[in-house]
């Protein structure tokens, strides 16, 4: 068992990730993020990964790869596989979300050259945000 505080694992401003660097495992990762009203982010697990994104606090407008538009509120979640993506725009003063992710069976691949803000020892790439 390992324990730590998520604030010790900064991924980028407003996001923290617990992945292989923290756990020693490439099987799963957890991302905690926050956005201010009007801020927009593109989320996509990337090839060989799948994720559950859950809004913990606040409201967001969202648009999927196939142009479905919907609202995500506290407790709402979406499941994304591979190259599926969703663009979220914070519609409340402060939005908090978590992403739990892992590898698809037989689909695990890491392209560490794509990690613009992470070291090669990290389990998660910069694919979340365009």
N, C-alpha and C positions, 0 to 999 in steps of 0.2 A: 504494500500500500504506500502511496505517496500523497503528500499534502502540500499545498501552497496557496498563496493568494493570487487571484487572477491578475491583479494590477501589476504583478511582476513580469508579465508576459505581453508587452506591448507589440502589436502587429503593425499598426499605423495610428495616427491620431483618431481617437474615438473607438478603437478596436483593440481587443486583447485576444490572444489565442493560446490555448493549451494544446500542444501537439507533441510530436516525437521528441523535440528538444526537452520538453518538461517531463514526459512520461517514459521515454525510451521505447515507445511502441509506435509503429506506423499503422496500426489498425483503425484508430479513431482520433478525432480532435473535437475541441469545443471552442467556439468563438463567441465572445461577448462584445456587443457593440452598442453605440448610441449615436443618435443623429439629432440635429437641431431642426426646428420647423423650416420647411422649404429645401432642406438638403436632400440630394438625390444620390442613390447608389445602385449599381448594377451587381446582382448576385448570380453566380453560376458556379456549380461545384467543379466543373472541369472533367475532362475525360477520365474514366476510371473511378470517379467519386460519386457519392450521393449524399444529400443533406436534408435535414429538417430545419427550417427557419421558423422560429416562434417569436411573436411579439410579446414582450414581457410588460411593457408600459407604453401607453400612447396609441396613436393611430397613424397608419400610413396608406397612401394611395399606391396601388401596384399595377404593373402592366407586364404580362407574360410574353414569352417569345412569340406565341401565336396571337398576340394583340388582344388577349382577354384583359379587361380592366376590372379591378375589384378593390375592396377596402380590407385591410388587415387591422384588427383591433386587438387589445389585450387578450391573450389566450389563443388567438388565431394562429394557425401554423400552415405551412405549405411544404411539400416534398418535391425536391428537384433531383433529377438524375443527369449525369454527364454534362452535355453542353446546353441543357435547358437553362433558361435564365429568366430573371424577373428584375424589373427596375422598380425600386421603392422610393417614394418621396414622403418625407415626414410631414404629417398634417397636424401634429400637435407640438406644443413648445419643446417637448423633449421625448424622443422615442428611444426605447431600449429593446434590444432583441438578442436572442441567442441562436447559434447555429450548432447543431450536433451533426458531425459528418463522419463518413467512413469510406472504405473502398468497396467497389462493386466486386462480386465474386469473379475472379479471373480477369478483372479489368484494371488491376493496380499498375499504374505507371507513374513515375515522377520525372518531370522535366525540370530539373533544378536550375537549368539556365533561364527558365521563365520566372524565377523567384527574384523579383526586382527589389524586394524589401526584406527578404528572409535569407538566412544562411542555408547552406546545403543540408544542415542537420535538422532543419525544420520539416514538419510533415505537411505543411499547407502552403500552397503557392499564392501568388498575387492574383489568381484567376477570379476571385470574388468581385473585383471592381474594375471596371474598364476605365 
